[in-house]
């Protein structure tokens, strides 16, 4: 049986098991990039391929095992629920975090989706049908307007894919762009209301303890039988902020029963390795 640090075990126990062009000035062009072989060791031990990217906002230093991977675009999958939540609130398609999404009684991919869900719980359980309802309510032109305004990756939206563009097709975002977006969001630099910012920051919280808060969102897409997984977010610790974007794909020998957890496991091992967590 594997042995994990206490913090990682606690987090995995309480966390949910389920789930315009690029930024004009890539953060990597102005911040120092530090190759971190320990992150590659973490991924190798987990039997996955990909990259872990961490930004120390106080020192303006990026840490990663593979900066080339960090510049490669992937489908945002459910990480798009962060901007989608912002857009839902800004357009008033959703009133607040207690807005109810009614279950239609149809079978859904996850049992946790087969119930009425508040907006907060729809985010927590990564309810795809709930956020498809949001996207249809926002509509194509407003969605285009907001992803452009938020400068979120390279998102391609039209009338044929309004409720699927983050899960399939040609929309892409890189780990660097994920962190750039999260940094602007955290620093209140997005053109959105304070109310929207507060609600979304609140529903993003994954773990909270004295002097420590971890916020984020997972994502998982499957294209041509290739699985791709995300965990993006930030750590607030003792008045410092650290941003992370993990993007991984399973090796052929990987046990897919573990994929939902492995995105979190490797990320938190990297944060432990950097002594951001203890």
C-alpha positions in Angstrom: 0.0 0.0 0.0 1.3 3.4 -0.9 2.3 5.8 1.9 1.2 9.4 1.4 1.8 12.5 3.6 -1.0 13.3 6.0 -2.1 16.4 4.2 -2.5 14.6 0.9 -4.5 11.8 2.5 -6.8 14.3 4.2 -7.3 16.3 1.1 -8.1 13.2 -1.0 -10.5 12.0 1.6 -12.6 15.2 1.7 -12.4 16.3 -2.0 -14.9 15.4 -4.6 -14.0 12.3 -6.6 -15.9 13.3 -9.7 -15.8 16.0 -11.8 -10.1 35.0 -29.2 -6.5 33.9 -29.2 -4.0 33.2 -26.5 -2.8 35.8 -24.0 -1.0 38.5 -25.8 2.1 38.4 -23.5 2.7 34.8 -22.3 3.7 34.9 -18.7 6.7 32.6 -19.4 8.2 35.3 -21.5 8.7 37.6 -18.5 8.9 35.2 -15.6 11.9 32.9 -14.7 11.4 29.3 -15.7 13.0 26.7 -13.5 13.2 23.1 -14.6 12.1 20.8 -11.8 13.0 17.1 -12.4 11.3 16.1 -9.1 7.9 16.8 -10.8 8.8 14.4 -13.6 9.7 11.8 -10.9 6.2 12.3 -9.4 4.5 11.8 -12.8 6.6 8.8 -13.6 5.8 7.2 -10.3 2.1 7.8 -11.0 2.3 6.2 -14.5 1.2 9.3 -16.3 2.7 11.7 -18.8 2.3 15.5 -18.9 3.3 18.5 -16.9 2.9 20.1 -13.5 3.3 23.9 -13.6 3.5 26.0 -10.4 4.0 29.8 -10.2 5.4 31.4 -7.1 3.7 34.8 -7.4 6.1 36.4 -4.9 9.3 35.5 -6.7 7.9 35.5 -10.3 9.2 32.0 -10.8 7.6 29.1 -12.7 8.5 25.5 -11.8 7.8 22.6 -14.2 9.1 19.3 -15.4 8.2 20.1 -19.0 7.8 23.7 -20.2 7.2 22.6 -23.8 4.1 20.7 -22.6 3.0 23.8 -20.7 2.8 25.7 -24.0 0.7 23.0 -25.7 -3.1 23.6 -25.9 -5.6 21.1 -24.6 -9.4 21.1 -24.4 -10.3 23.0 -21.1 -12.8 20.3 -20.2 -14.4 21.1 -16.8 -11.8 23.7 -15.9 -14.0 25.9 -18.1 -16.6 25.8 -15.3 -14.6 28.6 -13.7 -15.1 31.1 -16.6 -18.5 29.6 -17.3 -19.6 30.3 -13.7 -18.3 33.9 -14.1 -20.3 34.3 -17.4 -23.4 32.7 -15.9 -23.5 35.3 -13.0 -22.5 38.3 -15.1 -25.3 37.6 -17.7 -27.7 36.7 -14.9 -28.4 33.3 -16.4 -27.7 32.2 -12.8 -28.7 34.5 -9.9 -26.3 33.2 -7.2 -24.7 30.1 -5.8 -28.1 28.9 -4.4 -29.8 28.9 -7.8 -31.4 25.4 -8.4 -30.8 23.2 -11.4 -33.8 20.8 -11.6 -33.0 17.2 -12.5 -35.2 16.1 -15.4 -35.4 12.5 -14.1 -33.2 11.1 -16.9 -30.3 8.8 -16.3 -27.0 10.7 -16.1 -23.3 9.7 -16.3 -22.9 10.2 -12.5 -25.4 9.4 -9.8 -24.4 12.6 -8.0 -26.0 14.5 -11.0 -29.3 12.7 -10.6 -30.8 15.2 -8.2 -31.7 18.8 -8.0 -28.4 20.7 -7.5 -27.6 24.2 -6.4 -25.2 26.2 -8.5 -22.6 25.7 -5.8 -23.1 21.9 -5.9 -23.2 21.8 -9.7 -19.7 23.2 -9.6 -18.6 20.9 -6.8 -19.9 17.8 -8.5 -18.8 19.1 -12.0 -22.3 18.6 -13.3 -21.9 18.7 -17.1 -25.7 18.8 -17.9 -26.1 21.8 -15.5 -23.3 23.8 -17.2 -24.6 22.8 -20.6 -27.9 24.4 -19.5 -25.9 27.5 -18.5 -24.1 27.7 -21.9 -27.4 27.4 -23.8 -28.8 30.2 -21.6 -25.9 32.4 -22.2 -26.1 31.8 -26.0 -23.5 32.0 -28.7 -22.8 35.7 -29.1 -22.7 36.5 -25.4 -20.4 33.5 -24.8 -18.0 34.7 -27.6 -18.1 38.2 -26.1 -17.2 37.0 -22.6 -14.5 34.5 -23.5 -12.9 37.3 -25.5 -13.3 39.8 -22.7 -11.9 37.4 -20.1 -9.0 36.5 -22.5 -9.4 32.8 -21.8 -7.4 30.6 -24.1 -8.4 29.9 -27.7 -12.1 29.1 -27.4 -14.2 28.4 -30.5 -17.9 28.8 -30.1 -20.7 28.6 -32.6 -24.3 27.5 -32.9 -23.4 23.9 -33.4 -21.3 23.5 -30.3 -22.6 25.9 -27.7 -23.0 23.2 -25.0 -20.0 21.1 -26.0 -17.2 23.4 -27.1 -15.1 22.9 -23.8 -15.4 19.1 -24.0 -14.9 18.4 -27.7 -13.8 20.2 -30.9 -10.9 22.7 -31.4 -11.1 24.9 -28.3 -7.7 24.9 -26.5 -5.9 26.4 -23.5 -2.4 25.8 -22.3 -1.2 25.4 -18.7 0.5 28.8 -19.0 -2.8 30.4 -20.1 -4.7 28.7 -17.3 -2.4 30.3 -14.7 -2.5 33.6 -16.5 -6.3 33.6 -16.3 -6.3 32.5 -12.6 -3.8 35.2 -11.7 -5.9 37.9 -13.3 -9.0 36.5 -11.6 -7.4 36.3 -8.2 -5.9 39.8 -8.5 -9.3 41.3 -9.4 -8.1 42.2 -12.9 -11.0 40.7 -14.8 -13.8 43.0 -16.1 -16.4 41.5 -13.8 -18.3 42.6 -10.8 -17.0 42.2 -7.2 -20.1 40.2 -6.4 -19.4 37.7 -9.2 -15.8 37.4 -8.2 -16.7 36.7 -4.6 -19.2 34.0 -5.4 -16.9 32.2 -7.8 -13.9 32.4 -5.5 -16.1 31.0 -2.8 -17.4 28.0 -4.8 -13.8 27.2 -5.9 -12.5 26.4 -2.4 -11.3 22.8 -2.2 -9.7 22.9 1.2 -9.4 25.4 4.0 -7.5 25.5 7.3 -5.9 28.1 9.5 -3.5 30.1 7.3 -4.2 27.9 4.3 -6.7 27.9 1.5 -6.7 25.8 -1.7 -9.0 26.6 -4.6 -9.4 25.0 -8.0 -11.1 22.9 -10.5 -10.6 19.5 -12.2 -11.2 18.7 -15.8 -11.3 15.5 -17.9 -11.7 15.2 -21.6 -11.6 12.2 -23.9 -10.8 12.6 -27.6 -10.3 9.7 -29.9 -10.0 7.4 -26.8 -7.2 9.6 -25.4 -7.8 10.8 -21.9 -6.6 14.2 -20.8 -6.9 15.5 -17.2 -6.5 18.9 -15.5 -6.3 20.3 -12.0 -5.9 24.1 -12.0 -6.1 26.6 -9.1 -4.1 28.4 -6.5 -2.9 28.1 -2.9 -3.2 31.0 -0.4 -0.7 30.6 2.4 0.5 33.1 4.9 -0.2 36.1 2.6 1.5 34.4 -0.4 -0.2 33.0 -3.4 1.0 30.1 -5.6 -0.8 29.1 -8.8 -0.8 25.6 -10.3 -1.9 24.0 -13.5 -1.5 20.2 -13.9 -2.2 18.5 -17.2 -1.7 14.8 -17.5 -2.5 11.8 -19.7 -2.3 8.1 -18.7 0.3 5.8 -19.9 -1.0 2.6 -21.6 -0.4 0.6 -18.4 -2.3 3.1 -16.2 -5.3 1.9 -14.1 -8.1 4.3 -15.3 -10.0 3.7 -12.1 -7.4 6.0 -10.5 -7.5 8.8 -13.1 -10.0 11.0 -11.2 -7.7 11.0 -8.2 -4.3 11.1 -9.8 -4.6 14.7 -11.0 -5.0 15.8 -7.4 -2.4 13.4 -6.1 0.4 14.5 -8.3 -0.4 18.2 -7.9 -0.3 18.0 -4.2 2.9 15.9 -4.1 4.5 18.7 -6.2 3.2 21.4 -3.8 4.6 19.3 -1.0 7.9 19.0 -2.8 8.1 22.8 -3.2 7.3 23.1 0.5 4.2 25.1 -0.3 2.4 22.5 1.7 3.6 20.4 4.6 
